[in-house]
Amino acid sequence: MGGQRDHLKWTRGRLQLTLAAALFGGIAALLTEVRPLRDKPEERWYNGRAPTGSVKTPTWRRTAGAEPLNPG
């Protein structure tokens, strides 16, 4: 009977570890989804891109001699 008891004990232990890992993984996944909702990194990225676009387009037009900045 000792073998059956050991088998059940180890099976129960593996199940508990599996459940603990699933719970930990679920909590970690939840945290990785909640933080971006709070910090809004896309909004900061878009706000940083707007001034860049305002400078880039006129600079490219001047360099390429494109309309409306065509010097000729």
N, C-alpha and C positions, 0 to 999 in steps of 0.2 A: 504493500500500500504506500510505502514511502516514495516510490517512483511516481505514482499518480499525483501525490500531494506536491512533490517538487515540480512536476510538469504544470500543474494548475497554478502554482505560485509564480513560476516564471512567465507563464502565459498572462496572468493578471498583471504582473510587473511590466511586461512589454506593452500591454494595452494601456496601462496608466501612462507610460512614457510617450506612447503615440498620441494619446489625448492631450497631454501636456504640451507636446510639440505643436499640435494643431492649434491649441489655444494660444500659445505664444506667437505662432505664425499669423493667426488671425488678428491678434492685437497689433503686431508689427505692421501688417498690411493696412489696418485701419488708421494707424498713426501716419503712415506715409500718404494716405489720401486726405487726412484732415489738415495737415500742415499747409499744403499748397492752397487749400481753400481759405485759410486764415491769412497767409502771407502774400498771396496773389503775385507770384513771380512773373506771370505773363504780363500783367499790367505794368510792372516796372520795366520789363523788357520792351514793350511797345512804347512806353514813355521815353525810354532811352533811344529808340530807333527814330522817332519823329525828328529831332534836331539833326540827326545824321542825314536823313533824306533831304532835309531843307538845304543842307550844304552840298551834298553830293551831286544833285541834279544840276544846279547852276555851274558847279565846277566842271562837270563832264561836258556840258554844253559849251563852255568857254574853251576848254581844251580841244574839243572836236570841231569847234567853229560852227556849231549847229545853230539853227534858228531858235530863239530870236536874237542870239548874241553873235551872229555872223558878222565879222568885222569888214567883210568885203562887199 
